[in-house]
Amino acid sequence: MDYKGKKILIVDDEEDLCEILQYNLDNEGFITGVAHSAEEALTMLVHEYDLLLLDVMMGPISGFKLADKLRKELNNTIPVIFLTAKDTENDLLTGFSLGADDYISKPFSINELTARVKAVLKRSDAGKSKIKVPLHSGDIELDTLRKRVVVGDEKIELTRKEFEILKLLIENQGKIFSREDILNIVWEKDVIVTNRTVDVNITRLRNKLGKHGASLKNKTGYGYYFEL
């Protein structure tokens, strides 16, 4: 299995450990992101990651609480490996009951962690990332694995940002996102863009989706949402 390009989010409040993990995983060909709290991780997980390395002992939201929220409230099935200094049987059982794919006790070797990351990725079913939304006059199919959109039998060519906006709105049908929300979620923090950028991308999306473009709606004064 080719692991190069697989995206891993490291969530740990120990900045030194995050730097070590990021350096070594990047050297293995992974693409890594780092969050130093569960709250920060929640904002980053809107983007697509293939695996979550999650520290248990964080506050005010612990790794266990974050995993519970992901599984039960957000219906997020991203593979999770817990990183923790806690290694009692009860802690292990708690982790696995929350849907953990593995549990690594600190301290650990980088070689061990890398091997376990690859093992979990190999087991994970990446093909479940396909979302299919039926519309009144056909289907819009988002294939997040291949980063493509198909309307009926026609493949629609989208830019990366157009795809991510459409994915965000379809995954959260009926929920209104302000322009600021979309900018913060879809665009990198170090890129300077304006609210008008969102409007331009939405307009292009509507045109490319043809008759289905009407499902991308705007509530004046609030923002954009997707509705069948």
C-alpha positions as CSV (number, residue, x, y, z in Angstrom):
1,M,0.0,0.0,0.0
2,D,1.3,3.5,-0.9
3,Y,1.1,5.7,2.1
4,K,2.6,8.8,0.5
5,G,0.2,11.7,0.6
6,K,-2.0,10.2,3.3
7,K,-3.1,13.0,5.7
8,I,-2.7,12.7,9.4
9,L,-3.9,15.1,12.1
10,I,-1.7,15.1,15.3
11,V,-3.6,16.4,18.3
12,D,-1.5,16.8,21.4
13,D,-0.9,19.7,23.9
14,E,2.8,18.8,24.1
15,E,4.3,21.0,21.4
16,D,7.7,19.3,21.4
17,L,6.2,15.9,20.9
18,C,4.1,17.3,18.0
19,E,7.2,18.6,16.3
20,I,8.9,15.3,16.6
21,L,5.9,13.3,15.3
22,Q,5.4,15.8,12.4
23,Y,9.0,15.7,11.4
24,N,9.2,11.9,11.3
25,L,5.8,11.3,9.7
26,D,6.6,13.9,7.0
27,N,9.8,12.1,6.3
28,E,7.8,8.9,5.7
29,G,5.8,10.7,3.0
30,F,2.7,11.6,5.0
31,I,1.1,15.0,5.0
32,T,0.6,16.1,8.6
33,G,-1.4,18.8,10.4
34,V,-1.1,19.7,14.1
35,A,-3.6,20.8,16.7
36,H,-2.7,21.5,20.3
37,S,-6.2,21.1,21.7
38,A,-9.4,19.3,20.9
39,E,-11.1,22.6,20.2
40,E,-8.6,23.4,17.5
41,A,-8.8,19.9,16.1
42,L,-12.6,20.2,15.6
43,T,-12.0,23.2,13.3
44,M,-9.4,21.4,11.3
45,L,-11.3,18.1,10.9
46,V,-13.7,19.7,8.5
47,H,-10.8,19.2,6.0
48,E,-10.3,15.6,5.0
49,Y,-7.8,13.6,7.0
50,D,-7.1,9.8,6.7
51,L,-6.1,9.3,10.4
52,L,-6.2,11.0,13.8
53,L,-3.3,10.7,16.3
54,L,-5.1,11.8,19.5
55,D,-3.7,12.5,22.9
56,V,-6.0,11.5,25.8
57,M,-4.9,13.9,28.5
58,M,-5.9,17.3,27.3
59,G,-8.2,19.9,28.7
60,P,-10.9,21.2,28.9
61,I,-11.9,18.6,26.2
62,S,-10.0,15.3,26.6
63,G,-9.1,13.0,23.8
64,F,-11.8,10.6,24.9
65,K,-14.4,13.4,24.9
66,L,-13.3,14.5,21.4
67,A,-13.5,10.9,20.1
68,D,-16.9,10.5,21.6
69,K,-18.1,13.7,20.0
70,L,-16.7,12.7,16.6
71,R,-18.4,9.4,16.6
72,K,-21.8,10.2,18.2
73,E,-22.5,13.8,17.3
74,L,-20.6,14.4,14.1
75,N,-20.8,10.9,12.7
76,N,-17.2,11.1,11.8
77,T,-15.6,7.7,11.1
78,I,-11.9,8.8,10.8
79,P,-9.5,6.1,12.1
80,V,-8.2,7.1,15.6
81,I,-5.0,6.1,17.4
82,F,-4.9,7.3,21.0
83,L,-1.6,8.5,22.4
84,T,-1.4,8.4,26.2
85,A,0.6,7.9,29.4
86,K,-2.5,6.1,30.8
87,D,-2.2,2.4,30.1
88,T,-4.6,0.7,32.6
89,E,-7.0,-1.9,31.5
90,N,-10.0,0.5,32.1
91,D,-8.4,3.2,30.0
92,L,-7.7,0.7,27.1
93,L,-11.3,-0.5,27.2
94,T,-12.6,3.1,27.3
95,G,-10.5,4.0,24.2
96,F,-11.7,1.0,22.2
97,S,-15.3,1.5,23.3
98,L,-15.1,4.9,21.7
99,G,-14.1,3.5,18.4
100,A,-10.3,3.7,18.7
101,D,-8.4,1.7,16.1
102,D,-5.3,1.5,18.2
103,Y,-3.9,2.7,21.6
104,I,-0.2,3.6,22.1
105,S,1.3,4.2,25.5
106,K,3.9,6.9,26.1
107,P,6.8,6.8,25.8
108,F,6.9,5.0,22.5
109,S,9.4,4.7,19.7
110,I,8.9,6.5,16.4
111,N,9.4,3.2,14.5
112,E,6.6,1.6,16.6
113,L,4.2,4.5,16.0
114,T,4.9,4.6,12.2
115,A,4.3,0.8,12.0
116,R,1.0,1.1,13.8
117,V,-0.1,4.1,11.7
118,K,0.6,2.1,8.5
119,A,-1.3,-0.9,9.9
120,V,-4.4,1.2,10.8
121,L,-4.4,2.9,7.4
122,K,-4.1,-0.5,5.7
123,R,-7.2,-1.7,7.6
124,S,-9.3,1.4,7.2
125,D,-11.9,1.4,4.5
126,A,-11.0,4.6,2.6
127,G,-13.7,3.8,0.1
128,K,-16.4,4.8,2.6
129,S,-15.7,8.4,1.9
130,K,-18.1,8.5,-1.0
131,I,-21.2,10.6,-0.5
132,K,-24.2,10.3,-2.8
133,V,-27.0,12.9,-2.6
134,P,-30.2,12.2,-4.6
135,L,-31.8,15.2,-6.2
136,H,-35.2,15.6,-7.8
137,S,-33.9,15.3,-11.3
138,G,-30.9,13.1,-10.9
139,D,-27.9,12.5,-8.5
140,I,-25.0,14.6,-7.4
141,E,-22.2,12.2,-6.4
142,L,-19.2,13.4,-4.4
143,D,-16.3,11.0,-4.6
144,T,-13.9,12.3,-1.9
145,L,-11.4,9.6,-2.6
146,R,-10.9,10.6,-6.2
147,K,-11.9,14.3,-5.6
148,R,-14.5,14.3,-8.3
149,V,-18.1,15.1,-8.8
150,V,-20.5,13.3,-11.0
151,V,-24.0,14.7,-11.9
152,G,-26.0,11.9,-13.4
153,D,-23.6,10.3,-15.8
154,E,-21.6,13.5,-16.4
155,K,-18.3,14.2,-14.6
156,I,-18.0,17.8,-13.5
157,E,-14.6,19.4,-13.3
158,L,-14.2,21.5,-10.1
159,T,-11.3,23.3,-8.7
160,R,-10.0,22.2,-5.3
161,K,-11.8,25.1,-3.5
162,E,-15.0,24.6,-5.4
163,F,-15.0,20.9,-4.4
164,E,-14.3,21.6,-0.7
165,I,-17.1,24.2,-0.6
166,L,-19.6,21.8,-2.2
167,K,-18.5,19.0,0.1
168,L,-18.8,21.2,3.2
169,L,-22.4,22.3,2.3
170,I,-23.6,18.8,1.2
171,E,-22.2,17.1,4.3
172,N,-24.1,19.7,6.4
173,Q,-27.3,20.0,4.5
174,G,-29.6,22.7,5.7
175,K,-26.9,24.3,7.9
176,I,-26.1,27.9,7.0
177,F,-22.4,28.9,6.7
178,S,-21.5,32.6,6.6
179,R,-18.8,33.7,4.2
180,E,-16.4,34.0,7.1
181,D,-17.2,30.4,8.1
182,I,-16.4,29.2,4.6
183,L,-13.2,31.2,4.4
184,N,-12.0,29.9,7.8
185,I,-12.8,26.3,6.9
186,V,-11.8,26.0,3.3
187,W,-8.9,28.4,2.9
188,E,-5.6,28.1,4.7
189,K,-5.0,30.5,7.5
190,D,-2.0,32.1,5.9
191,V,-3.8,32.9,2.7
192,I,-5.4,36.4,2.5
193,V,-8.8,36.3,0.7
194,T,-12.0,38.3,0.9
195,N,-15.6,37.5,1.3
196,R,-16.1,38.1,-2.4
197,T,-13.9,35.1,-3.1
198,V,-16.6,32.9,-1.6
199,D,-19.3,34.5,-3.8
200,V,-17.2,34.0,-6.9
201,N,-16.7,30.3,-6.1
202,I,-20.4,29.7,-5.4
203,T,-21.3,31.3,-8.7
204,R,-19.0,29.1,-10.6
205,L,-20.3,26.0,-8.7
206,R,-23.9,26.9,-9.6
207,N,-22.9,27.3,-13.3
208,K,-21.0,24.0,-13.4
209,L,-23.8,22.1,-11.6
210,G,-26.3,23.3,-14.2
211,K,-30.0,22.7,-13.2
212,H,-28.8,21.4,-9.9
213,G,-27.0,24.6,-9.1
214,A,-30.3,25.9,-7.5
215,S,-29.6,23.6,-4.6
216,L,-26.8,25.9,-3.5
217,K,-28.9,28.6,-1.8
218,N,-28.2,31.9,0.0
219,K,-30.1,33.3,3.0
220,T,-29.6,37.0,2.8
221,G,-27.6,38.4,5.7
222,Y,-26.6,34.9,6.9
223,G,-24.8,32.9,4.3
224,Y,-24.9,29.8,2.1
225,Y,-26.5,26.4,2.5
226,F,-27.3,23.3,0.5
227,E,-30.9,22.1,0.2
228,L,-32.5,19.5,-2.1
